[in-house]
Amino acid sequence: MDNPIIVALDLPSQQKALELAEKLAPLVGAFKVGKQLFISSGPDVVRKLRATGAKVFLDLKLHDIPNTVAKAVIAATDLDVQMTTVHASGGTEMLAAAENAAHEQAAMLRADPLLVLAVTVLTSMDEGNLAELGVGGKVQEQVLRLAKLATVAGLRGLVCSPQEIEMLRAELGDDIQLVTPGIRPATIKTDDQKRTMTPAEAIQAGANWLVIGRPITSANDPRAAAIGILHSIDPELVPKSERREPIP
Ligand code: C5P
């Protein structure tokens, strides 16, 4: 199993993000750069994060006309990020344009295609918020509708809440990459996340990647927090140099 932890670098400055990233890079699978860090620090922070050797997930939740989204995916590929996000509600043409752009640019660069992840319904939305937009029915029904739209358009991955992992895995099969935020180790407070799962529960339910922010970034010892989480998923994931020998 590959290291499934994506650390959400929701930090106000490039300096803070890089200090933390340098400590954590050998212990995590990827770093997530969201709108706050990207708008304040720009592509430079992505290049510096890539220099640590870790993968980068550029979480900008693109939603625009197909041509504009395709161009943004090309720019993200050129920046050497490994994952990015688009809103599934942008529709089939936008989704297909994003996926095709990822493949075409990767072929040009002889690289692996960027993993374009579809975001379905934001977890801040409830049934009432969907009704305001003219979308009837339950949130889960809309999640599944948009997830199917994205996979039919060719996307290889989705962002989903812990509560959606089992349904999406059952409906969409084993190949789809499921990336899940809302993760809290059993010993830690839930912050503003309402429905959480522990790292081990989410992997057990079928997640491929876990987006984890504050349980690592706000910990007194972020490295120890990351190691604890890896250990809870699978002790083999802890790098050998970090394994403690049992005291005789
Ligand atoms: O600090 P925490 O672990 O809650 O961070 C989770 C990360 O995942 C944040 O970057 C947040 O924006 C993102 N996220 C989320 N819930 C979603 C989608 C994204 O928490 N439904």
Residues whose N, C-alpha, C, O or C-beta is under 5 A from the ligand:
A	BS01	C5P	A8 D10 T123 P181 G182 I183 V211 I212 G213 R214 P215
